Each structure stands twice: as C-alpha cells, then as structure tokens.
C-alpha cells in the first residue's frame, strides 16, 4: 500500500511498477483513491478496496 501527501508521485510509482512487473505473478498494482472518502466508515472503505481488487483479478 502506498499512501502519503498529494502530488508526491504515488500514482507514478504504481504505474511504473505496473509496467515493469510480469503480467502474471504475485504482485498486482491496484489503484484506489482515498480522496473524498474521509466521511466513509472503515468498513465501507475496505469493502470498496476489496471490490476493486476482485474486479481487477476477475474474481466472483
């Protein structure tokens, strides 16, 4: 997980990893923006992250 201040290059790092990692492997970069989610409960945030991961990996 990468987190930090805005505009320091987190997305760029993930995009670089995505380009360099083998297409099939143990690591998959998943993009999930927490901006504007401060009002969400932890449960909702975790559900949305899990949903993004399952969609990316094409899991049921």
C-alpha distance (Angstrom), angle and dihedral (degrees) to the residues before:
residue distance angle dihedral
X1 . . .
X2 3.76 . .
X3 3.76 121.2 .
X4 3.74 135.0 158.9
X5 3.75 146.6 109.8
X6 3.76 120.8 -28.1
X7 3.80 120.4 -88.4
X8 3.82 98.7 18.2
X9 3.81 97.6 115.5
X10 3.81 106.5 -93.5
X11 3.79 93.7 136.6
X12 3.80 91.3 45.0
X13 3.80 90.2 54.5
X14 3.81 91.3 50.6
X15 3.79 92.0 47.5
X16 3.80 90.5 50.6
X17 3.81 90.7 49.2
X18 3.79 90.5 48.7
X19 3.81 90.2 53.3
X20 3.82 94.7 46.8
X21 3.81 103.5 38.6
X22 3.80 118.4 90.1
X23 3.80 111.2 -96.8
X24 3.80 90.2 -122.3
X25 3.76 115.9 41.8
X26 3.75 149.1 89.8
X27 3.81 98.0 -65.0
X28 3.78 128.2 65.5
X29 3.80 123.6 174.2
X30 3.80 110.6 -133.1
X31 3.79 119.1 -169.5
X32 3.81 116.5 -144.0
X33 3.79 120.4 160.4
X34 3.81 114.5 -149.4
X35 3.80 92.9 -169.5
X36 3.83 111.6 122.3
X37 3.80 91.6 13.7
X38 3.81 98.6 99.6
X39 3.80 90.7 108.6
X40 3.80 93.0 53.9
X41 3.78 119.9 100.2
X42 3.79 117.6 -114.2
X43 3.80 88.7 -112.0
X44 3.79 91.8 56.7
X45 3.81 92.8 47.5
X46 3.80 91.5 50.2
X47 3.83 91.8 47.2
X48 3.80 90.9 51.6
X49 3.81 92.2 48.1
X50 3.82 90.2 49.0
X51 3.81 89.4 48.5
X52 3.83 91.3 51.8
X53 3.81 91.0 49.0
X54 3.80 94.4 48.0
X55 3.80 91.6 47.1
X56 3.82 91.8 49.3
X57 3.81 92.0 48.7
X58 3.84 91.3 41.9
X59 3.80 92.7 -122.8
X60 3.81 123.1 155.6
